Amino acid sequence: MVHSINSLFLILIEKISVIVIIAYLITRTKYFSEVLKGKFTHKNKIGLIFIFGAFSIFGTSSGVEILGVVANVRDLGPMIGGLIGGPLIGIGAGLIGGAYRYFIGGFTAVPCSIATIIAGLLGGVIYKLNKGKFVGVPLAVTFAALMEIFHMALVLLIARPYTEAVCVVQETGLPMIISNSFGMFIFAFMIVNLIKERDTANERDRYFAELERKKYELKIAHDIQQSFLPETVPSLKGFDLAAINYSAKEVGGDFYDFIPISDHQIGLTIGDVSGKSVSAALFMALSRTVVRASAAGKTLVAESMKNANNLIAADAKSGMFVTLFYALLDLKERTLTYVNAGHNPPLILNGKTGDLTLLRAKGIVMGAMEDSELEEKEAKLNEGDLVVFYTDGVTEAFDEDFNPFGLGRLQDITKKYHNLSADGLIVKIMHEVRSFCGKASQSDDITLMVLKVEKIEK
């Protein structure tokens, strides 16, 4: 039955709906996915040759007969096979589709069969020229259109009688060019999306692998940093001492330390490095080590910290610095000799009167400049006195409305709960800070140290 060009076009477009389903099924096969990733095996090559060969046969059998010739999408299977898998898959599928068309017979059998084989070959050549990558939708569709024009040219060149060949080309040429191009568009569109999905999945996997690697590295950094903090709090005759450190992130820049000076003297240190995360942790390790080395065995507080500052400043090329409060506690004399290098001044509560004062002393942050002067002061400690050392992570802890916890609240808590043990007071301060912050995340590292003077034995 002879169809007009309009009715033929509509019939072939109807076939496209079937092609959409077939394209979806083919592009989801294991073989297709493997080849698209460049993983070639004998099994997937043979599998795709037969899949696209079968699709080529379907393209012939689902076509529309005109003047004894079938207008179809037979070349589509070999073209796609070549474009995604190279010449072997393209030619293999073309031979299957071409052989089926040849044995159907007709005066266009030879040129149509040859065109189908060449379609697979050229698809494979394009694959090779593009270094094994799919060419994308525009080039794939252009290739399909040009291939069908070449197909029509072969019919005119080889098929006889010539007048009937001309009629066939006039009737089927445009519908076949459009239908094969549209079919190629469907396949190419799905292939490109699959490639994007694969690339996205690979990028996601790389991201998560990198994230896991960084988490592991941060865990190691955290463990290393924690090893720099004292494992235990020393037991001091006549004093109750406690300390804690909570990092805002996996690692941070706060630290505290207890440095042995003599059998009745110990150095108490609390510091806060500028910045956060790994860089702060590294600078914290440097600062803590230098301070400890400079202070060990030395009773001259200002001089030892001045030496520590010079060493830190010499290595502080990144512009980082550390605030530090260092105090030498004499257990016999019950004195606290201290310097303050730009740190939050600790609170000292008078056990008898309940009055609070700040341990202030002149000094700039360590690492800012060499040979900076630090003012040395001394505080006398009496029974019931209490000293609270802290970093700005306490006073600058923010609630959900960005209001700071503030020094006033810390002073009120210290006064109200001064009868608690050193450890109990730290627990109470942390509880109040967390209650104040509510659901707001911890914005800075928090370090607390509490020293309490116990009853003097007579």
Secondary structure as UniProt FT lines:
FT   HELIX           5..27
FT   HELIX           30..36
FT   TURN            37..38
FT   HELIX           42..61
FT   STRAND          64..66
FT   TURN            67..68
FT   STRAND          69..71
FT   TURN            74..75
FT   HELIX           76..85
FT   HELIX           87..104
FT   TURN            107..108
FT   HELIX           109..129
FT   TURN            130..132
FT   HELIX           137..158
FT   HELIX           162..228
FT   TURN            237..238
FT   STRAND          239..246
FT   STRAND          254..262
FT   TURN            263..264
FT   STRAND          265..273
FT   HELIX           277..295
FT   TURN            296..297
FT   HELIX           301..315
FT   TURN            317..318
FT   STRAND          322..330
FT   TURN            331..334
FT   STRAND          335..341
FT   STRAND          347..349
FT   TURN            351..353
FT   STRAND          356..358
FT   TURN            370..371
FT   STRAND          377..380
FT   TURN            383..384
FT   STRAND          386..390
FT   HELIX           392..395
FT   TURN            400..401
FT   HELIX           406..416
FT   TURN            417..419
FT   HELIX           422..437
FT   TURN            438..439
FT   STRAND          446..453
//
